[in-house]
């Protein structure tokens, strides 16, 4: 009887630790998702304020594109949000022949 009670206690403890770990990872993922979406929005706002002739424009555009690709890969966007993120605030009349590279990754 003592052996069965010890095994049950160990099994219960192990299940509890796994459950707490899963809960902790879930909460972390939700907060991380919100923080990354907020960072992408701030970077998009900065990119919209910049002109293509600014010295930091290419670096900011590359970072924004990389963050959006990562967010799509991890499923942070819904299918409706992706198009809204790309279309909002594009430099339509800036004369930038290259434009934003946001549309380049949508063909996956």
Protein Blocks (a to p, Z undefined) as FASTA:
>chain_A
ZZmmmmmmmmmmmmmmmmmmmmmmmmmmmmmmmmmmmmmmmmmmmmmmpcfkbmklmmmm
mmmmmmmmmmmmnopacfklmmmmmmgopafknopanlpaklmmmmZZ
